[in-house]
Amino acid sequence: LDIPDSWDVRFSGSLDELLGQSDAVTLHVPLTDETNLMINAEKLAKFRRGGLLVNVSRGGVVDQTALYDVLLSGQLAGAALDVIVPEPPNWDDPLLKLPNLILTPHIAWRSENSGRQMQSDAASEVRRVLTGETPKWRIS
């Protein structure tokens, strides 16, 4: 990987090391058995005080109860979540009322190119069905 020297970028040996040294951490992982609640109370305690967490992957990756606690205490300065559990959200959840939380409507994936691709894929699926082919992404 060719990273310019002017960028202060280093590869971390472990997740714990990364959390303790980073001002901001963004999550871009699938939800699997290994990543389910990957960012839990133990991991959140390892964050640098005043750090930021951004989750644009899957809601189940972050323990939202533990996140509430660290945001309320000031251990984390803030968090931005594009995904939560459940979706749509329970608007009575106290996490969603914190002033240091930004919540977006699960749209971080969206770009000009992704929108065009989605339209193209939908049109291709309609063509497949109308010509008697099996759809690529069939819902049964």
GISULZI-V355263 format. One record per backbone hydrogen bond with DSSP energy under -0.5 kcal/mol. CO is the residue of the C=O (numbers start at 1). NH is the residue of the N-H. Records with the same first field share a line. If there is no record, write none. Layout:
CO: NH ; NH
This chain:
1: 3
4: 7
7: 9
14: 18
15: 19
16: 20
17: 21
18: 21 ; 22
19: 48
22: 48
23: 52
25: 54
27: 56
30: 32
32: 36
35: 38
38: 40
39: 63
40: 44
41: 45
42: 46
43: 46 ; 47
44: 47
48: 51
51: 77 ; 78
52: 25
53: 80
54: 27 ; 56
55: 82 ; 83
58: 61
59: 62
60: 37
61: 39
62: 64
63: 67
64: 68
65: 69
66: 70
67: 71
68: 72
69: 73
70: 74 ; 75 ; 76
75: 50 ; 51
78: 53
79: 102
80: 55
81: 104
82: 106
89: 91
90: 93
93: 96
94: 97
95: 98
98: 101
100: 79
102: 81
104: 106
107: 110
111: 115
112: 116
113: 117
114: 118
115: 119
116: 120
117: 121
118: 122
119: 123
120: 124
121: 125
122: 126
123: 127
124: 128
125: 129
126: 130
127: 131
128: 133
129: 132
135: 138
136: 138
138: 140
